């Protein structure tokens, strides 16, 4: 099984911490949707022998699109690929886009006249509209339930909208994930616990949570450099992470990936496929693709992307992954998940040299009780989970080919 990721490169405003590719200008939105549909069609030969199990709308902010646009893209996938009977179709959304009333329009499946002739058929909630076009999973960017945090991060929604959105969404969807950010400057442990408890009060079956990181070219970095915001502290993030793990596991969540917690049967199929090394195609500016042997990525420039697609060209670059590259990637993703790193797979797929190297490099972390081996699977301990990425980098094999 494989997946298709569709990058929607638009946002209403720029969050201070974000370094993903997006534009706050919506002028080319209609043109972009048509280009995304065309890229889906242009790349169908890459998945001729694959069955698409997941479709994921990421960004950017996919919920800035109208349901007609989303339906057009979903239809493009179904019309050009073999799709599983009940695929997981996820939409990333912001609370301020999930209004209670939504006007549904006709001509949704017609490319040429879609934008010109729309007549109102009925009014219903945006959640009903999403369900009607096949979306069956929502990933909602809450980040925090505290007003001061949202303002500091320059989020487009407020605390009331976050809570109202979740209260309504749970009436229409059972498969919902929400995002929370920890390690925010000034956030006490008690305040972080309140964020988690508020999320749990909505009976959401999946939570993704990330430490606030400072990327070089972001507004957050500039605000820290000018002294307007304090720099996030690793020790605070570490404490918040341990509180998060302990609280969610006590409430029936499985910590199945470093930043992801799900109730049984509610793990993200799309993201799990990435971590398990399955194939996927990335559609849209900056989107990445992987076929097990090579990795490619589209240009992170909206005008150049549109120009290339209009000329029936794929605006991407590609690299063939060496054995060392594939080993390093497996170690990194494996240590982030409950599935760990299979020593049997290392030996079978990469050879004895790589297995010996892994065991040699990993011994110091085993001695420090940050890693352990059980049933021939290498995994991080509870203490080692927060450090998984750093540990993985010490286990990487230098690519000397």
N, C-alpha and C positions, 0 to 999 in steps of 0.2 A: 504494500500500500504506500501511496505517496501523497504529498500535499501541495497546494498552491497558495502562495502568499501574495496578496495584492496590496501594494503600498499606495496609500492615498496621501499625496504630498501637500496637504493644506491644513492650516490651523487658523482659528480666529485671532489668536494672539500667541506670542512666544513665551512659554514658561521659562523662568530664569535658569533652570538647571538643564534644559534639554539641548542636546547636540545632534538630534536626528534631523534628517533632511525634510524640510517643509517650506512652504511659502505662506505668508499671511495675506497675499493678494489672491482673490478668487476670480480674477478676470479670465483666466484660462481654464476654469473648472470644467465647463462643458466639453471643451476641446480635449482636456486630459482624460475624461471618462471614455471618450471615443477612442483615444490612443491606447488606453489600457485594454479595452475590448479587442483592439486590433493586435496588440502584442500577444494576448491570450491565443488568438487565432494563428499568428505567425509561428508560435512556438509549439504547436500541438504535436509535431513530429518527434519532439524530445520525449514525449510521454506515451508513445504509441503502444507500448507494452505494459504500461502502468495503469493502475486503478487509483483514481483520486479519492482519498478518504476524508480529506479535510480541505476546507477553503477558509482562509483567514484574512480579514480586512484589518490591516494595521496602518500605522502612520507616524507622524501626522495625526489627523483626527478624522477617521472614516465617517463619523456621524454628522459631519458637515454636508455630506452628500444627501440628496433626496432619495427616497426609497426606489424611485424609478431608475436612478443611476445605479444603485446597488443591484437591482433586479436585472438590469441590462448586463452587468458584469457576471452575475451568477449564471444567467442564461448562456453567456459566451463560454463559460467553462463547461456547462452541460452539453452544449452544441458541438464542442470540439474535442472533448476528452471522454474516456470511460470513467464514469463516476459511480462510486459505491451506492448501494440502495438507500442508505440513510447517512449521508456524510455529515460530519460536524462542520457547521458553518458559523464562524465566530465574527462578531463585529465589535471592534474597539469603539467605545463611545464615551463622551463627556457628559456629565449630568445636565449641563445647561442646554444641551441639544435634545434631551429627551423630554420634550414638552408633552403634556397630557393630551392636547388636541392636535390632530394632524390631518391635513387635507390630502386625500388620496386622489391621484390623477390618472387618466387613462392614457392610451398610446404608450404604455410603459415598455412594450417589447418592440417598438419600431425605432430604429436608429435615425432615420432621415427626418421624421416628423415629430419625434419625441418632444423636442423643445418648443415647437411652434404651436401645436394644437392640443391644449390640455383643457379638459372640462372636469369640473368637480363631480365626482360620483357619490361620495359619501364622506362623512367625517368620523374618524375613529382615533383611538390612541396610537401613538407612534409604535408602541410595543405590539399591538395587533397588526399594524402594517408590516413590521419587521417579520413577524411570524408568517404572514401571508406570502412573503416572497422567499421563504425557506430558511431564514436565519433562525438558528435554534440555540445559540449561545451568545451571551453578552459579556464583554470584558469592560467594566466601567472604571474610569480613572478618577477615583475619589481622592487619593493621596493623603488627605487628613480631614477630620471633622471639625477642626478648629479654625476659626476665621483668620486669626493672625498668621497661621501657617500658610493658608491658601493665598493670602495677600503677599506674603514674603516670596512665595514661589511664582507669583503672577498667574495663578490659575484663573480661568474664565468663569468658574462657578463659585458659589458661596456655600457655607455649611448647611443652610436650610435646603438649598437645591439638592445637595448631596443626599440628605436624609429623605427628602420627598421622592427623589428619583428612585432610590432603592425600595422604598415602601411600595411604590407603584409597580416597579419592574418585577418584584417577586410575585405579583398577582398574575403575571402573564408568562414568566419564564422561571423554570426551576434550575436551569443550568446557567448560573451567573458567577462571574469572577469579579472581584474588585481589587484595585491596586491601593497599597498604602506605602508611604515613605517614612523610614525611621532615620534616626541620627540627625534630625533637624536641629540646628543651633538653638539652644534655649529650651528644648523639649525635655522635660524631666521624665524619669521612669514612670511616675504616676500618670502623667499626661499621656504617655505612650500606651500605658495599660488602658486608659479610657478610650483611646482610639480603637484598640483591639476589641474591647468590650462592646463598643458601639457597633462595630462591624458584625460581631457575633449576634447582636440582637436582631439582625435582619435575617438570620438563618441562611446566610449565603454559603454555598457548598465549596467555594474555591476562593482562596486569597493569594494574591501575588504581592510580595513585599520586598522593597529594595532600599538599600542604604543611600542616603543623599550623597551623591558624588559630585565633585567639582571638575567639570571638563574645561579645557583651555579656552575655547572661544565662546564661552557662554556669558550671559549677563551676570550669573551668579559669581563666576570667577572675578569679574570686574568689581562687583559689589564687595567682595571679600578683600580684594586688593586695595580698595579705597577706604576700607574700614567701616563700611555701612552695615555689613553683616559679618558675624563671627564665623570663623572657619569650622566646619564640622570636625568633631574629634572621634578618632577611631575607637577609643575606649568607650565612649557613649554609644556609638553604633553597635559595638560588641555586646554591651549590656542590653540594649534594645533587642538585638537579635536573639539572645538567650531567653528573654522574656517572651518574645514572639513564639519561639519554638515550644517552650514549656506550656504557654497558654493554649495555643492551637492544638497541640497534641493531646492536652487534657480535655479538649472539647471534640475529640473524634476526628481531627484532621491528620492526614498522613503527610509527613514532610518528604515529599517524593523528589524534590529538586531544591537546590540551595535557596532559591527565592520563591518557591511555589509550594502551597499547601492545599490538599484537596481531600474532601470526603471520599470514601470508597466509591468507585464508578464515576467520579467527577474530575479525574485528572484531565488536563488539556491534552487531547489527542494530537493536536497540531504541534504543540511545543514538545511533547514526548517524542514525536517522530524525529525532531531535530536532534534531541539528546541521544536517541538510539541509532542515529546515523542513517535514517531513511532518506530517500531522494525527495527533493522538493524544487519547485520552480518559483522564482520571485519575479513578480510582475510590477512594473512601474519604476520611476526614478529612484536610484540607490538600492533597489532590491537585489538580494543575493540568491543564487541558485546552487544546488549541489546534486551531483549524480553518483556519488560514491568514489569517483576517480578524479573529477575536476570540480573547481568552484568558479563561478562567474558572478559578475556584479554589473548592474546597469549604472550608467553615468548619473551622478547626483546633481543634475542641472535640468530644470523643467523645460526651458526653451530648446536646449539641445536634444533632450529626449523626444520632445514632440516633433522636431524637425526630422530626426532619424526614423521614427515610426511612420511618419507621413511618406517617407521615401522607401518604405518597406525594409528598413534596415534595423538590426538589433543593436542598440547603442551600449554594448557591454564589452568588458574585458574578461579574459579567462586565464586561469592557471591550472596546470596539471599538478595534482598533489603527489609528492614523493612518498615513499614508505614511511619516512620519518615524520612527514606532515600528518599522515593519517594516524600514525601511532600517537603523536602529540595530541591530536584532536580527540581521539578516543579516551585518552587518559584524562584530559580536561573535562570532557562531558561526563565521563563515567564517575569521577570523583564528586561531581555536583549532584548526582542522583542516587536514589535508593538501590539502583541496580549495580552500582559500583563498577570496578574494572575487573573483568574476568581474566584470570591468569591463564586459563586454558585458551581463551581467544587470543591473548597476546602471543602465546607460543604458536598457535595454529596459523594465525594471520600474518604475524610479523617475524616469527622465528625465535630461536633460543637466545640469540644475542640480545634482543630487545627485552626478553623476559629476565635475563640475568641483570641487565642494566636497571630495569624497573625495581627489582628486588634489592639491588645494591643501594640505589638512590633512596628507596623508600624505607630502608632499615632504621635510619635516624628518626624518622617520623613515627615509626612503630615503637621505637624505644621511648619516645617522648609522649606516647599514648595519644597521638594525633591521627594515626592510621591503625587499622587492624586487618587481619586476614581471617576469613571464615568461609568454609566451603569453597576454598580456592578463589574467593572474591576479595579484592582489596577495596576497603571503604574507609571514609573518615569516621572517627569517633565523634561523640557529641561535642567534645572540646575542639575537634579539628574541623567541624563543618564550616564555621565562619571563616576559616583560613584555607578553605579548599582550593581556591584559585591560586593562591600563593604556593601552596604545597605542590599543585599540579605543575607549575612552572619549573620547580626544582626536579621534577621527574621527567621533563621533556628531554628528548633525544636530540642532540645537535645534528642538524641536517648538513652532512658533509658531502652529499652526493653532487 
